[in-house]
Amino acid sequence: MSLDELKPGQCATVISIDGDSLFRQRLIAMGVTPGTWVMLRKLAPLGDPMEIRVRNYSLSIRKKDARAISVNLVEGA
């Protein structure tokens, strides 16, 4: 599943990041790396952007970009 499919409050582990190398480098620089836990905190009123919690800080990301991040849902987290 991709990051944009999470519902607010759900946690997941990043598996991979698709897209061009510049996009991947930018996300890695912000702490979104494979193996990292992320939590979807909230969505903007119209659904875009979305706010995620990663490495103890909040990050806003566009849904289009979130589709390029593959995650595994963490149950009961």
N, C-alpha and C positions, 0 to 999 in steps of 0.2 A: 504494500500500500504506500501511498505517497503522503507527505506531510500535510498537504491541503485537505486530506480526507479525515483528519482528526476532528473530534468535537471538543469544545472547551472543557478543560479539566482532564483530558486524556493525556497519558504519557506514552512515549515511544523511544526506541533506540534507533539512532541513525545507522543505516546500512551502507548507503552509497549516495554520491552526489553526481548527477548527470549534467551535461551541458558543456560549454566550452571551458578551456583551462582558466581563463580570466575569471569567469563566474565561480568556478570551484575554488580558486585561490582566495577570492574575496570572502566566500563563506568560511573557509578554513581559517582565515585571519580573524574572523568574528567568533571562532570557537565551535563552529558546526562541523565536526569531524566524525568519521565513522566510529561507532561505539559510544558516542555521546548521548546522554539522556536529554530529551526535550519534552516540554509540556506546553500544550496550547492553552494560553491564559484566556484570550478573548479575541473576538472578531470585531472589526469596525461595523457600524450600523448597516452598511451596504455589503458587508462580507469581505471587503478588501481595503486595507491590508489586515494581516493577522498578527497578533502579538504572541510570541513564544518565549518561554523561559529556558535558557540554556546557560550552563556553567555559572549559575547564580546571578544572572542579569537578564533583563528583558530586551528582546530584539523584535522589531517590526519587520515583516517580510511580506512581499506581494504574493498573492496566491499563485501567480504564474511561476514565480521562482520556487515556491514551496512544492509545486508539482515535480520538480527535478530532484527532490530529496526523497529517497526511498527509506522507509522506516518499518520497524517491527513494533506493533502495539504491545505495551506492557500492561498486562491484566493486574488489577488490584493495586496499582501504584498510586 
